[in-house]
Amino acid sequence: MSQSRTTLHAGPVAKGSLEVRLLGCVDLESALFLQERLIYELSGRSDTQGGLLLCEHPPMVTIGREGSRADVLVESQELVSRQMDIHWLNRGGGTIVHAPGQLAVYPVVPLDRLGIGLDEYRRLLEECVIATCSELRVPAWRFDDEPGVWCRLGQLAHVGIAVRSWVAYHGLFINVSPAMDLMRLVQSNNTGDRVTSLTTQRQRRTPMHAVREGLIRHLVARLGYERFHVYTGHPLLRRTQRTVTVATG
């Protein structure tokens, strides 16, 4: 696959670089494959090199370690009719609907070499979202006991992290402008709050690229990378054929 590259620089804080990949709309299996590849590569290094995958997904549901099938608020037949799969993932967080218009953010970074603990990392991700929202004039906040980011109308971002050999993966999902009828097919938090989006909160169109670019800047700064490189696509990206598999029970 052809790819283009842009090189940008952040403040000189830590050694190493963050390799950013803009993937477009890809299925979950492709995103998981690239994360596994990055985990393998980073586990064999001794520096702070990291990767960041940004993409959107076709409509589907994922359930993390704190979620359950009971979080899905509709019958299985409705998911089948909408061609929405359910995937059970070994990540933190609960049940999340994914769809075009939601920015999926997968940082794959060596937390031990960056000197970042697990609780600090979750807070870092949430604070990057809050800072990006602030640039869009959307007041947002986080809670210590509930992962994600909230605004006046409800929850607009979800956090679900996994760690292997101190390399973090999975990550962060920001509702920019998805179809909200899809987002509300599940209960995504323990607060009972509805999910919302930046477009709904702002009552105007919110460009995906503006959210993506702001988030990259804040992640680079807060993770302490001295430089980062932005690529379009990935030479190992494998787009798999879509199938419909719905979990029951």
C-alpha angles and dihedrals in degrees: 000000000000117000137187126215136211121184119210132171134224129191117302100255110124137011122257132045138256114234108211121200122194103202105173117214111346135163120255094251091059092050091048091050092053092047091052090050091051092048089053093048096045094045089063095052132083099204132075096262110148142177134222124196119194122186148128126245135217113252112294143126127244125194120203131196094282094046134082141190087260088071090069105092098198135062120266091249091064091054089049091051089051091046091237119154125208116225124189110213134189094233134110121261132052138269119331135180115219125199141147108292092044114101112224111204119193114182111187104193138151102247095188094054091045090050094236124140125214098256091044091050094054090049090048092055092048093047090053089056092047091051091049090049090050090057087055090049093249113134107221138171145183137224126226093222100041124053117231142048128279137197133183094286097045142275115349103169136039130204124206117164134184127187130199121179087346092302109125121216140162104045139153140012123194122192103222103158111333124149100276094208087067094046091056096055089094139040104244103181144035094237096072090236121147120244119246140174139233091249092053092047095046094040089221138080113288113203113228092218092058092055092043095050094046092049093050091053094050094045092051092049097045095043088052101236116163093208142005137195125212120211132181110228129345129255091228097046109135116193108202127206112264118249131176116235119165122190117222135200 
